Amino acid sequence: MAAKRTARAVWVGDLLHGHGSVGGETGTFRELPISWSSRTEAPAGKTSPEELLAAAHAACYSMALSAGLGRGGHPPESLRVSAQATFDKVGDGWKVTGIDLHVTGRVPGLAADEFQKAAQSAADGCPISGALKGNVPIRLTAQLE
C-alpha cells in the first residue's frame, strides 16, 4: 500500500506583506509561520518551503545511506546530514537553483572510498533526490569521522 502524507498551508494578504503558516496533517509539525521575507531575506523565526525541502532531503538521504550501508554489512553508528537548498532570482522569477548535501559518518570498519561510493549511491537513490532529478542540481560532500 502506498504511503500518503498531507501538509496544508494558509496564506493571508498579498505576497510581499502577507503571511501564512504550514503544517502537517499528523500533528508532528503544526502551524509553522511563513512569509515572503523569510524566503528571500532573514528567516526571523519563520520557515520557508526551501527549508522544508532541505529538511525532507536530509531526512530521506540519511535513511537511504543508512539502508545502503546496512545492506553492505556496515551499519553506521551515526550519520550527520545537512542539506542546503538555494533559492535565487533567475530572470524574472525565483527558483530553487541547487541543493548541497553534506554527510559525516561514523561507520566502523569502512574505508573512505567505500563510504564515498555508498554516499553517492544513496544520493542517486534517495526518493527525494529522484523527485528533484533533472530539475535541481544536487551536490554531495561526504566524509568519515
N, C-alpha and C positions, 0 to 999 in steps of 0.2 A: 504494500500500500504506500502511495506517495505521501510524503510529509508536506504539509502546507502550513505556512506561517503568515500571519497578518499583522501589519502595522497600520496605524492611522495617523493622519496629520490634519490639523485645523489651522487655517490662516485667516487673519483679520486685517483688513486695510490694504493699502497699496504696497507694492514691493519695497520701496525704499523706506517707508515709515511704519509699515505694518509689522506684525509679529505673529508667531504661532507656536504650536507645540507638536511633538511627535511622540508616539508611544506604541508599545507592543500590546498585542491582544492578550497575552498570557499574564501580564502584570509584572513581568520581570524588569521591564523598564517602562516608566509611565511619565507622561507629560513633561518630556524634556523640552525646554524652551528653544526656539529657533528664530532667527531673524536674518535679513539680508546682510546686515553689517557683521553678524557672527560668521558668515560665509566668506566675506571679502576683506574684513578688517580684523580687529582683535575679537576673540571669542566672547569676552566679557561674561563668562559663566554660562554661555549658551552653547549648544552643539550645532552641527551642520550636517547636511546629507553626506558631505565628503568625509567627515569624521566618522559617521556611522558606517560608510562604505569601508573605510580603513579598518574599523573595528571588526567588521564582518570578515574582511580579508585576512586579518591577523589571526582571528579565531579559526577560520576554516583551514588556513595554511598550517597552523600549529597541529591541528588534528591530522591533516594529510601527512605531514612529515613524521609525526609520531607513529602513525599506522605503517608507513613505509619502512621506518627504522625497525619497528617491531617484527614486520614480516621478514626482514633481512637478518633477524636474530640479534639485533642490537637495540632493545627498547631504551629510550632515553631516560636519564634521571630527571632532566629538565630541559625545556626549550623556552627561551625568551624571544618572542617575536614582536616586532613593531612594524606597522605599515603606515606609510605616509602618503595620502592622496593629495596631489597638487591640483588646485582649482585656479584657472587663469583665464584672462580675457584673450580670446582668439578671434581676430577680425571684429565683427560687430556683436559677437556673443561670448558666452562663457562656456568652458569645457573642462572636464577632468582630463588633464594632459599627461598624467602618469601616476603610477603607484610604485613606491620604493619599499620593498620588503627587506627587513634585516632580521636575521636569526642568529642567536648564540645558543649553542647546545652543549650540554654535558652528557656525553654518550661514552661510557666506559668501553674500552676495547676497540673503538672505531678510529681508523686513520682519517686524517684531514681530507684526503682526496675522496675517500668513501663518503664522508659527510657532505662534501660538495656535490657529489653525484646524487645522493639522496635528497639533498635540499633542492636541487634543480628539478628533479623528478616530481617532488611534491609541488613545486611552483607550477609545473606544467599540468599536473593532475588535479589540483585543488578545484572543487566545483565553482568557487567564486572567481578564480583565475580563468576558468573556462567561460564564465559569463562575460568576462571583460575582454577575452582574447580577440584580437583583431580590431578592437576599439580603443583600448588604453594600453600603452606600453607598461610592462611590468619589469622592474629591475630588481635583482636579488643580490644581497651580500650575505654570506654565511660563514660562520667561524665556530670552531670548537673552543670551549674554555680550557 
